[in-house]
Amino acid sequence: MTKGFYNLTSGILSQTRRLDVIANNMTNLSTAGYKAETYTDSTFQEVLMSRVGNKDKSGATVIGEESYILAPDQLYVDYTQGSVKETGLTLDFAIQGDGFFAIQTDNGVEYTRNGSFSLNDNGQLCLSGHGLVLGMDGNPITLSTDQIRADGNGRLYTEGGTYLGQVGVFTFPDNAQLTKAESGLFTPGGQQAQAAPNSQVLWKYQEESNVDMLREMTQMMTAERSLQSGAQVLKLYDSLLTKATTEVGRL
């Protein structure tokens, strides 16, 4: 009887986790380059059920399967490109197509689609709150001023035409193997980043989040209904268990 109790509890925990992921997506709706996540769950075990006779236990007939306890399976990241919008800011960049910007963080090199850059006190191009933007050569880019211009491949020049460097764009064999770090940026997941010097980089543009607010709202309402229903049934189940225990104790 307690099996149903555990199944209900795992379902409630699963829906709670799903709501956390949806809330995170909605919170990052305005975060440049953010990639939406999708939560999936699975069961620990699937048990085959059989029908057997009262006396003759041979020749059991399969009548179905039963699943035990939901558990988190995987977070899938949607790497499709978000829409791009013109900002007019000279330190804003957006990658058209596949690729990531490389950021030198305290935990090593991490990758992002967020190209809303700024300059630190040393005149180095950086992603605020994360680290230094790396060039195609793998080194930080020093500009000293935001009065620059850029071509379609992310090559940077002073207004007088002096070459300053090229914003690094890197690709991976399989984006699905990338791992999201605590910073919200991505780590290679054991893959080797490949420089893509001919990638199209839009200057004075910013890639928006690819979160679909309507889809997130729909999923949120579905998860909330499931959570409420599970909580009500769990309360009833707990009442039945208590009553059963009390009645058995009187016998």
C-alpha positions in Angstrom: 0.0 0.0 0.0 2.9 2.3 0.7 4.0 2.0 -2.9 1.3 4.4 -4.0 2.5 6.8 -1.3 6.0 6.8 -2.8 4.7 7.1 -6.3 2.6 10.1 -5.4 5.5 11.8 -3.5 7.9 11.3 -6.4 5.3 12.7 -8.8 4.9 15.8 -6.7 8.7 16.3 -6.4 9.0 15.8 -10.2 6.4 18.5 -10.9 8.1 20.9 -8.4 11.4 20.4 -10.3 9.6 21.1 -13.6 8.1 24.3 -12.2 11.6 25.4 -11.1 12.9 24.9 -14.6 10.0 26.8 -16.1 10.4 29.7 -13.6 14.1 29.9 -14.6 13.2 30.1 -18.3 10.7 32.8 -17.6 13.1 34.8 -15.4 15.7 34.7 -18.3 13.2 35.9 -20.9 15.2 39.1 -21.3 18.7 37.6 -20.9 20.7 38.0 -24.1 21.6 34.7 -25.7 19.8 32.6 -23.1 18.8 29.1 -24.2 15.6 27.6 -22.9 15.7 24.3 -20.9 13.2 21.4 -20.9 12.9 19.1 -17.9 12.3 15.4 -18.4 11.7 12.6 -16.0 11.6 8.8 -16.1 10.8 5.9 -13.7 13.4 4.0 -11.7 12.0 0.7 -12.7 9.3 -0.9 -14.9 7.9 -4.1 -13.6 6.1 -6.7 -15.8 2.8 -7.9 -14.3 1.5 -11.4 -14.9 -1.7 -13.3 -14.3 -1.2 -16.7 -12.7 -3.6 -19.5 -11.5 -4.6 -20.2 -7.9 -3.0 -23.7 -8.0 -1.1 -24.0 -11.3 1.5 -21.3 -11.3 3.0 -22.3 -14.6 2.1 -20.6 -17.9 1.8 -17.1 -16.5 0.1 -14.6 -18.9 1.5 -11.1 -19.2 -1.1 -8.5 -18.6 0.9 -5.2 -18.5 3.6 -3.2 -17.0 3.8 -1.0 -13.9 6.2 1.9 -13.3 7.8 2.8 -10.0 8.7 6.2 -8.7 9.4 9.2 -11.1 13.0 10.5 -11.0 14.8 13.4 -12.8 16.2 12.2 -16.1 17.8 15.1 -18.0 17.6 18.8 -18.7 17.5 19.4 -22.5 18.8 22.7 -23.8 17.2 24.2 -26.9 20.1 25.6 -28.9 18.0 27.1 -31.7 18.9 30.8 -32.4 16.8 33.5 -30.8 15.7 36.5 -32.7 18.3 39.3 -33.1 17.6 43.0 -32.5 19.6 46.1 -33.3 20.8 47.9 -30.2 23.2 50.5 -31.7 25.7 49.8 -29.0 29.3 49.4 -30.3 30.1 46.6 -27.9 27.1 44.4 -28.7 27.6 41.4 -31.0 25.4 38.5 -32.1 26.4 35.3 -33.9 24.4 34.4 -36.9 24.2 30.7 -37.0 26.1 28.1 -35.0 28.9 29.1 -32.6 29.7 30.5 -29.1 31.7 33.4 -27.7 34.5 32.3 -25.4 34.8 33.8 -21.9 37.8 33.4 -19.6 36.2 32.9 -16.2 37.7 32.1 -12.8 36.8 28.4 -13.5 38.4 28.3 -16.9 37.1 29.0 -20.4 33.3 28.9 -20.7 31.1 29.6 -23.7 28.0 31.7 -24.3 25.7 33.2 -27.0 25.4 36.4 -25.0 27.3 39.1 -26.9 26.4 42.1 -24.7 29.9 43.1 -23.8 31.5 46.0 -22.0 35.0 47.2 -21.1 36.7 46.6 -17.7 39.0 49.1 -16.0 41.9 47.8 -18.0 40.2 48.5 -21.3 39.6 44.7 -21.9 36.5 43.4 -23.6 34.5 41.5 -21.0 31.1 39.9 -20.3 30.0 41.6 -17.1 29.9 39.4 -14.1 31.7 36.5 -15.8 35.1 37.3 -17.3 37.2 38.4 -20.3 36.1 37.9 -23.9 38.6 35.8 -25.8 39.7 36.6 -29.4 40.1 34.1 -32.2 43.7 33.5 -31.0 42.5 32.6 -27.5 43.8 35.8 -25.8 41.8 38.6 -24.2 41.0 41.6 -26.4 42.2 45.0 -25.4 40.3 48.0 -26.9 40.9 50.9 -24.5 37.9 52.7 -26.0 34.4 51.7 -27.2 34.8 54.0 -30.2 35.4 51.1 -32.6 33.9 49.5 -35.7 33.6 45.9 -36.7 33.2 43.9 -39.9 30.9 40.9 -40.6 33.3 38.4 -39.1 33.9 40.2 -35.8 37.2 41.8 -36.7 37.6 45.0 -34.7 39.2 48.3 -35.8 39.7 51.7 -34.4 37.8 54.5 -36.2 41.1 55.3 -37.9 41.3 51.8 -39.3 43.9 50.2 -37.0 43.3 46.5 -36.5 42.6 45.5 -32.8 41.7 41.9 -33.0 38.8 39.5 -33.8 36.1 38.4 -31.4 36.4 34.7 -31.1 33.6 32.4 -32.3 33.9 28.7 -31.5 31.9 25.7 -32.5 31.6 22.1 -31.2 30.9 18.8 -32.9 27.8 18.2 -30.8 26.1 21.1 -28.8 24.0 18.5 -27.0 27.1 17.4 -25.1 27.7 20.9 -23.7 27.2 21.2 -19.9 25.7 24.3 -18.3 27.9 25.6 -15.5 26.7 27.3 -12.3 27.5 30.6 -14.0 24.8 29.9 -16.7 27.6 29.6 -19.3 28.5 26.4 -21.1 31.5 24.1 -20.7 32.7 21.8 -23.5 31.7 18.5 -21.9 34.9 16.9 -23.0 34.8 18.2 -26.6 37.4 20.3 -28.3 36.3 23.8 -29.3 37.0 24.7 -32.9 37.7 28.3 -34.0 35.3 29.5 -36.7 37.0 32.7 -38.1 34.5 33.0 -41.0 31.4 32.9 -38.8 29.0 35.8 -39.4 29.0 38.2 -36.5 26.5 41.0 -36.4 27.8 44.3 -34.9 25.5 46.5 -32.8 23.1 43.6 -32.5 22.0 41.4 -29.7 20.6 37.9 -29.8 17.5 37.6 -27.6 16.5 34.7 -25.5 14.8 31.9 -27.4 12.2 31.3 -24.5 8.7 31.0 -25.8 6.6 32.7 -23.1 3.3 31.3 -24.3 4.7 27.7 -24.2 6.2 28.3 -20.7 2.9 29.6 -19.4 1.0 26.6 -20.8 3.5 24.2 -19.2 3.5 26.1 -15.9 -0.3 25.8 -15.7 -0.2 22.1 -16.6 2.5 21.4 -14.0 0.6 23.4 -11.3 -2.6 21.4 -11.9 -0.7 18.1 -11.7 1.0 19.3 -8.5 -2.3 20.3 -6.9 -4.0 17.1 -7.9 -1.1 15.0 -6.5 -1.1 16.9 -3.2 -4.9 16.3 -2.8 -4.6 12.6 -3.6 -1.5 12.3 -1.3 -3.5 13.9 1.6 -6.3 11.4 1.0 -3.8 8.5 0.8 -2.3 9.6 4.1 -5.7 9.6 5.7 -6.4 6.1 4.4 -3.1 4.8 5.7 -3.7 6.3 9.1 -7.2 4.8 9.2 -5.9 1.4 8.1 -3.2 1.4 10.8 -5.7 2.4 13.4 -8.2 -0.3 12.4 -5.5 -3.0 12.3 -4.3 -1.9 15.7 -7.8 -2.6 17.1 -7.9 -6.1 15.9 
